[in-house]
């Protein structure tokens, strides 16, 4: 493992291993960021959480933990600030994000450092993640005024009445973010909520909170009112219920099991939620696919972020005609990728760590279960403690059958199963044979054929000749899951409007819709029918 000497924050693990933090990451910076958390101000003070540098297992600082009373206080602050923020014209709100756009770009290296500390991904992936909020900002800077602008429509009676569609902020939005893309998701989900006029309370995962806190600091530096965006930290069961109870909308990214719990509580409170949940995402490779393009595309789709992406591919169905050649080349490419693993803040490693030792053991358990029940490991299948405590090799399996855990349960790691098929209809049937429906991928040189097949796949995102980037990076188009992969979407017009209440303001210039006094019912009915028929004939409504 590469080590780096530095003048930054010094830390050791419980076993005595020294951290390798970059010079930019100092104790002063860590203390400043953790000071942004609402914790210890109200109610019982909680024991802090030891933040770990994944590459070494070294403790790099203590993360304050919020009590339920702290969460309520944070929501109250955000709500008070939101009342003024909602009165700002949209154009004025957007000026804050013009500044935030440049601030984030100027601080990409520090953001990437903080991402890597918590989740151990490669430098290249951390930089790409850092750019996601910038892309979201850029999209809404261009489109938010149009999306949020009131729309005047015709009323029930032409000229005499009008109806205006308004989009008003909901109030306080809870953003519950995961550890796999901690900066991108926490900040990118908060941006449209804020642009829409809401206050935000973010609950990041404890393991990866530092990068989220830095993002909040940058937003405040850009001119966002300080109290408008709050951060609370703690375990989901400890602070989640209070956060939902004090919010007007919940944005959650994580497991289907947790999403179901959040949805139930939101439903009891009669508030809306948007949930991006798990996936068991399939890829279908047709017999005419160009393997020179498929292999590198599939390698990234499976092993990007060490397989810790909701939309990454865990099942590959390859036509019998090219199956053997695909497997030979794919296994060789996976093994080569594994040889380029490393624990470093430089751009040299091409494959990074899993987020924690506990998660690595979960991934390993899926592989071990499959092997015990008859599956074959073509490459990988082992932990790599010689590189870092949570590293696990890129793994390719065959012979996976339905009784194996990896066959149906989201593994969320660098593990994929390759299946052979001969009939395209059977490949589609197997791809859809899951309770999930987040992402799917089709590869072919015949685009018309591939798009026709894509129409048959049950997923909220379907990529042709790509793994998942083509859909997720398209910020103009809503992205979400179907079946048990989620409710609601992010991105596009819908990704902004979901943070608003739609209000219908009707104006009646002269009252003609109510029953006219003294008019016999039969005469009123005749008049109504005549009006409806004329309106249709003249295409008035």
N, C-alpha and C positions, 0 to 999 in steps of 0.2 A: 504494500500500500504506500502510495506517495504521501510524504509528510511535508508540511510547509512551516517554516519558521516565520514568526510574526511578532508584532508588538501589540496585537489585539487582545481580546479577552482570553485570559488563561483559565483553563479548566481541566479537571481530571475526572475520569469515570470512577465508579465505586471500586473498580479493580486496580485503579492507579494509572490507566492509560491517559496520555495527554491529548488534548484536542488539537486540531489542525486548522483552526479558524483563520480566515484571511485577515490581513491587517485592517481592513475597513471595519471589521466587526469587533468593536471594543466593548469593554464592560460599561463604559459611559453610554454607548448607544443602546445596549441591551436594557440597562436600567431606565433610560429615557422612554423606550418603547413600552416596557412593562408598566411604567407609570401611567400609561393611557387607559389602562383597564379600570373599569368601575368595580372595585373590590375592597372590602374592609371598611367601606364608608357607612354601611348600614347593616345591622344584624350581626350574626355570629361571624367572626373572622375564621377563614378556612386555612388549612395547611396548604402551602404553595406546592405547585407541581414542578418537578425537576425536568427542565428542558434538556434534551439529549442531542448531541451531534451524532447523527446516524452513522457516519463513516467510522467513528471510533468508540461510540458508547459513552463518551465523556459528557458530564453534566456541564452545561454552559451558562446556566442561570436558573433563577426561580421565577415561575409564572404565578402571579397572584390568582386565587380562585374566588369567584363571585358567589355570594350567597343569594338565595331567592330574594331577599330584601334589596340586595345590590341590583339585581336585575330589574326589579320594580322601579328603583330609583333611576336607573339608566333610561328606562322607557319613559318615565315622567319627564326627564330632562329633554329627551328627543322630541316628545310631544309638545312641550312648551316652545322649543325652538322652531318646530315645524309650522306653527301657526303664522309666524312672520315669514318664514321661507316660502310658504304656499302663496303668499301675497306678492312675492317677487314675480315680475313678468318672466316668461320662459326665456326670453333673450338674455335677461340678466343672469338667470341661473346658469345658462350655457357658457357665459363668460368665465365662470369658475372652472368649468371643465376644459375650456380652451387652455387655461393655465396648467391644469392638471395633466393634460396630454403631454405638454413639453416637460413638466417636472418628472413624470414617470420615465420618459425616454432618457432624460438626463441622468437618472439614477438606476439604470438597468443593471449595472454591475452589483450594486449593493442589494437590490431586490433579489437578484439571482443568488447571491451569497446566502441571504436569509432563507430563500426557498430550499437551497441545497442542505443547509444545516438541519432542517426539520425533516425532510423526506428523502434526501440522498439521491435525487435524480441527477442526470448528467448536466453539465454546464449548458450544452446546446438546448436541451429540453427546458432548463430553467429560464434561459433567455427567451425562448419561444413563448413560454408561459407568461413572462413579464410583459410581452407585447399584446396579450389578449385584451386587457382593459383599454389599451390605446386604440385598438381596432373598434371596440364597442363605443368608446367616446366619439371617435371620428364618425361613425355611422349616425349616432344620435345628434351630433352637432349639425349634421346635414338635414336630418329628417324630423327631429323632435317637434319643432314649431308646427310643421304640417300635421303631424300625428295628433298633437294635443289641441290644435286649433278648434274652436267650436264650429260645428257644421249646421248651417241653417237649412232646414228642409221644409217641404210643404206640409201643411196641416190637413185636417180632415176635409176642410172646405177651401178650395183655391181662393187666394187673395184675402179672404176673410180671416183665415187662421194660419199660423205657422208653428213649427216645432223645431227646437234647437237642441242638438246633441252636444252635451258638454262632458268633459272628462276631468273630474276633480280628484285630487290626491286622497288616498284612503286614510292617511294619518301616520301611523308608525308601522314600519315593515321590519319583520324579523328575518335576518339572513343567517341561516344555519349552514355553515360551509364545511366541506370535507378536507381531508389531509392530502389527497392525491394531487390536486391542483389548487393549493391553498390561496395563492395570491390571485390567480385568474378568476376563480369562482367567487370568492368573497367580495372582491372589488368590482368585478364585471356585473355581478348581480345587484350590487348596491347602486351602481351608476344610474341605470334607468329609473330605479325607485326614487332616487334623489332628484333627477331631472324632472320627474313627474310631480314633484312638490312634497314628497314624503320625508319624514325623519326615518333613520335606520338604526337598528341595534344589531350588531354582528356578533354571532357566537362562532369563532373559529375552533378548529380542533386544537386541543392542548399541544399536540406534538408539533404543530406548524403555525403557531400563532404569531411568531415574530414578523413574518413577511406581511401578514394582514395588518398588523399594527403599524408597520412602516407605510403601507398604503394609506391608512387612515391619516397618518401624520402628513403625508404629501397632499391629500385632499384638503386638509385644514390649512396647509400652507398655501394652497391655491386660492383660498378665500371662502371655503365652506364654513358656515357658522360652527363654532367649536362643539356646542352641545347637540347639534343636529345629527351627528353620527357618533354612536357609542359602541364600545366593545366590552362584552362580558365573557368570562372564561370559566369553564367548569365542565364536568361530565354532563352528558345529555340528560340522564334521569334526574340529576341534581338541579340543573337550572332551566332545562327545556320547558317543563310545564308552566313555570312562572313567565317565561319569555313569551310563550304562545298566548297565555291568558292576558298579557298586557300589550298585545299587538293587534293590528287590524288586518294583517296579511302575513303569511309565512312563505318564505322561499327556502326550500330545503334540497340539498343534493346529498345522496348517500344510499344506504341499503334499502331494499324494498321493505324489510321488516320494520325498520325505524320509520320509514315513510308512512307505513300503515298506521303506526302509533300517532304520528304527528297529524295525519289526516283525520283520525278519529277525534283528537282533541280540538282541532280547528273546527270540525263539524259541530261539536258540542257548543263551541263559542259562536257559531254561525258566522265565521270569517272564512275567506277564501285562502287557498294555498296552491302553490305550484311545486311539484315534486319531480325531480329527475332522479330516477332510482337505478336499480341494477340492470345487468344485461348478460345474456349468454349468446353473444353475437356471432352469426354465421357469415362465412364467405363461400361463394360458389364460383369455381373456376371452370368455365366452359372449355370444350375441346379445342376451340380455335384461339384461345388466349395466347398472347405473346409472353412467354415465360421470362424473357429478358426484362419485361416490365413488371410482371406479376411477382417475381421473387423478391426484389427490393421493396415493392409496395406491401407485400404480405409480411415481410420481416418487420417493417415499421408498424404495421397495423396490429401485429401480435405483441411485439416487444418494446414498442415506444413506452417510455416511462416505466420500463421493466414490467409491462403488462398491467400497470395500475391505472387504468383509464376505463371509465364506464362504457365507452364505445369501442374498446379494443376487441379484437377478434379472438375467440376461444375455440371455434369450430371451423374447419376448412373442408369443403366437399370438392373433390377434384375428379374430373371425368376420367374414366378408365383409360382412355386413349393416351393421356399425358400424365397419368397418376405417378407412374414409377419415376419418370424424369423429374416431375415436380418434387417428389419426395427427396430424390437424390440431391437436387440443387438446394432445396429449402433447408434440409438438414445440414448441409455443408455451410450454408450462409448463417444458420443459427449458431453452429459451433464456432465459426469465425467471429461472430458478434460476441460470444461469450469470452473469447480470448482477448477482447478489447475492453473488458470490464475494468473499472478502477474507481478508487475513492479519492477524488480530486476535485478541486475547484477550478481546474484548468479545462480547456476544451478537448484534451486528449482522449479521455475515456469515451466510449460509444455506448456503454451499457452501465447502468447505475445500480444502486442498492434498492432493496425493498424498504418500506417505511420504518419497520421495527422488527426486532427478533420475534416477537409474538406473531406478527403477520407472516413472516418468513416460515414459521413453523406451521401455520395454517395452510399455506401454499404447499409445503412439503407433505403435509398430511393428505392432501388431495392426490398427489402423485403416488405416495406410498399405498394409499387405498386402491388406486387403479392397478398398480403393479401387483399387489397381493391378490387381486381378483382376475389377473390374466392379461393386463395391458402390457405393451412393450414400449420401453424408452429407447428412442432412436438417437437422442443426444440429450445431454443435460441430466436433470433429475437429482442434482446434489447441491447442498449448501456450500458456500465458499467463505468460510470464516477466515481463511488466509488473506482475503481481500478486505473484508469488513464483517462485522457481526451479523448483518442482515442480508448479505448477498446470497442470491440463488441463481443457478445457471439457467440460461435460455433452454427450454425443454420442449421436445416434440414427442408426442405419444401416438401410438396406433393401437388398434384392438380395444378401444374403449367401448364398453357396453352399458346399457341403461342402468344397471344396478350399481355402477360406480359413481361416487360422489361427483367427480369431475364432469361426468356426462351431462348433468342437469343443473348443478349448483354453480353459481358464479365463483370462479377460483380467484380472480382479480390478481393475477400474477403472471410471470413469464412462462406460461404453459399453454400449449395448443394441441388439439387432436386433429389428425388428418384422416378423412374418410374417403373411400373410393365409391364412385357411383357410375352407372351406365345410362340411366334414364333421367332426363331432366326433370320430369314431373316428380320423380322420387326424391331428387335433390331438393326441390322446393318444399316437398312435404316434410322432409327431415329438418330443413332449415327452420320451418315454421313450428316444428314440434317442440315448443317451449312455452312456458308461462310468461317469458320475457318478450319484449319487442322494442328494444332501444335502437339498435343499429344493425345494418346488414350490408354486404358488399357483393358485387357481381363483376366478373372480369371476362371480357370478350373483345375481339377485334371487330365484331359486328355490333355497332352501337344500337341499332334498331332492335336487334334480338335481345341485347342485354337490357335495354330499357323496358321492353315488353315483359321480360322475366322479373325485373325490379318491381313492376306493378303488382306482382303476385306475392311479394314478400311482406310479411306482417311485422313492420318496424317503423318507428317514427322517423328514422333517417336511413335512406338507402343510397349507397354510393356505387357508381359505375366506374370501374377502372381506378378505384381508390379505396382505401380502407375506412377512413372516417373524417379526414381533414376537409374533403370537398364539401361536406354538409356543414360541419361545425364552424368552419371559417367563413361561411356565407352569412354574414351578419344581417343581411336584408331579409332573410327567410327564417321563419320560426323553426325552432329545433326542440323536439321533446320525444317522449316515449309513448308507446301504446301498450295494451295489456297491463302486466304488472311492472312495467318499466317507467311508469310515471303518470302524472296528471299535469296538464298545462305545458307551456313552452317558454323558452327564452329566445331572445333575438327578434328582429323584425318589428313590425308595428305592434304585434300582439305582445312582444316582450316588454314594451313600454306601457301599453294600455292595461295590462293585467294589474298594474300598480295603481289603477284609478277606478273610481266609481263612475259609471255612465249615468248621467242625469239628463232627463228629458224636460225641457222647459217649453210649455205650450202657451201660445198667446192667441187669444180670441178677440178680434177687433170688434165684432158684433155677435151677440149671442144668438146663434141659430140652431145649435145642436140639441138643446133641451126641448122637451115637449112644450108646444105652444099652448098657452092657456086658452081654453074654450074650443080648441080644434077637436072635432070628433076623431076617434081613433082610426076609423076606416079611411078618413081623408088624410090623416097623417101617414098611414101606411102606404097609401097610393103615392103620396109625395116622395116618401123615402125611396120606394122602389124605382120611381122615375129618375130620381137624382142618381142612384147607383148605376142604373143602366146607361144614362147619358154620360156619366163620368167614364165608364168603361169604353163606350163607343167613341168618345172624343179623346180617349187616352189621357184624361186629366189625372187619373190615379189608378 
